[in-house]
Amino acid sequence: MPSHDERAYRVTRSKEGPTLAEQKSQLARLKQDLEQFKSRQAGGAILGSLQERIRELEASVARAENARTLDREARRDGSSEGSGGAEVRSTSSRFPPRGTPTRIT
């Protein structure tokens, strides 16, 4: 297999499961499938299981979005508390840390 094919089919999976974007994409596909099955007048068992899966996925997306919102708020609250003092940050291992310059006289 050529190297460009390997890159095209490379899939990274996180250990926590599918990401929020993947879940939203899957939810959109399932809703489209449901509409197609309804237009074809498919059996009730197929529609029922698909609707149940959509409900589960919607709940999972809602939980993930809620957790993401809470995480953002926690980071915002944590960053505003720590800005009171002199903060020293490092830009890279090649450069010295940033901060207030000190003069040696």
Stockholm file with secondary structure:
# STOCKHOLM 1.0

chainA/1-105         MPSHDERAYRVTRSKEGPTLAEQKSQLARLKQDLEQFKSRQAGGAILGSLQERIRELEASVARAENARTLDREARRDGSSEGSGGAEVRSTSSRFPPRGTPTRIT
#=GR chainA/1-105 SS CCHHHHHHTCCCCCTTCSCHHHHHHHHHHHHHHHHHHHHTTCCHHHHHHHHHHHHHHHHHHHHHHHHHHHHHHHHHHHHHHTTSSCCCBCSCTTSCCBSCCCCCC
#=GC SS_cons         CCHHHHHHTCCCCCTTCSCHHHHHHHHHHHHHHHHHHHHTTCCHHHHHHHHHHHHHHHHHHHHHHHHHHHHHHHHHHHHHHTTSSCCCBCSCTTSCCBSCCCCCC
//
